[in-house]
Amino acid sequence: MTASKAKQALNDGLKITHRFMEEYEWVREKTATTLVFEDGIEVDKKEFWDLRQSPEWKKNWSIFTQK
């Protein structure tokens, strides 16, 4: 899915992942301004997306499903 759809999935409370992430890695929304990774690390939502502006981050997102 696109980054835009991934952002909407986060807003909907879903965990998302990207093809660059390991199969166990995901991120979800904790608050309106904070995201949290699977290991508990929190990051500012704006900073997260600001660091992912290159073309390869604009697509290849997906909903995380436990394997």
N, C-alpha and C positions, 0 to 999 in steps of 0.2 A: 504494500500500500504506500501511498505518498506520505510525505511528512505532514501535510495538512490533515490527512485522515488519521494519522498516528496521533496528532495533537488532539483530535476529537475523541479518539479512543481513550486517551489519558483522561480527558474531561469526563468521560463516561465511566471512569473507575476501572478500566482494564489495564492489565500489564502489557507492555509492548517490548519488542526486541527488534534488532536490525541484523542484517546479514553479516555485518562486521563484528557482532557480539558473539561470544561463545554460546553454545546451546543452552547453558544454564543461566545466562545473564538476562536480566530484564530490568525495566524501570516502570514505576507507577507514580501517580500523583498522590502526594501526602496532604498538601494543602493547596490553596489556590495559587501559591507562589513557590511551592517546594515540591521537588520530585525526590523519590527514594529508590536506590538500587537494591537488588536482591541481597546485598551484603550489609544493608542498613545505612550506607553512606547517603547523606542528603545533599542535594544540590539545588541552587536557585533555578527555577524553571527557565527564566530568560537566559541565564548563562548557559544552561544545557543546550538550548537551541541556537544561541549565538555561536557556540563552538562547532556547530554542525551545519554550516552554511554552504559547504562545497557541494557540487552537483551529485556526488555519490551518496550524500545523506538526504537528498530530496525524494528518494524512492527506496524500495527494498525493506520497508518496515513491515512488521506483522504482529498479530496478537500473540502473546506468549502463551503456549500451552505446555503444561508439565509433561515431560517425556518419561 
